[in-house]
Amino acid sequence: MNPSNPPNPEHRSTNALLCFCLGFGMSALAYFLGVGAVVTTVLAGGDPALVVGSLFAVIGLALLGVCGFLLMAIGGVWMVIRVIADQTGDKNEKRYRDVNR
């Protein structure tokens, strides 16, 4: 693409999907690691260092899951807003026809 061509409008539409997918990945990672942290806490056998470390891991992974859910919600709402905005009759209505491939 040379400098005289306008930028591709499709580059903007991937940000919402990226936000949603990062949130989903964070939530899935928090779930899988959280199961291990809870099992470690239960099976610590009374060792205080393992219990405290596992409890910190559970708290941190819960926060990771909440942040992932928030990113998924933001990305989902963002995608819906983009779809609604694409349905309006503004000047960008034909932007899908002008995509540079």
Buried (B, 14 or more C-beta within 10 A) or exposed (E): EEEEEEEBEEEEBEEBBEBBBBBBEBBEBBEEBBEEBBEBBEEBEEEEEBBEBBBEBBEBBEEBBEBBBBBBEBBBEBBEEBEEEEEEEEEEEEBEEEEEE
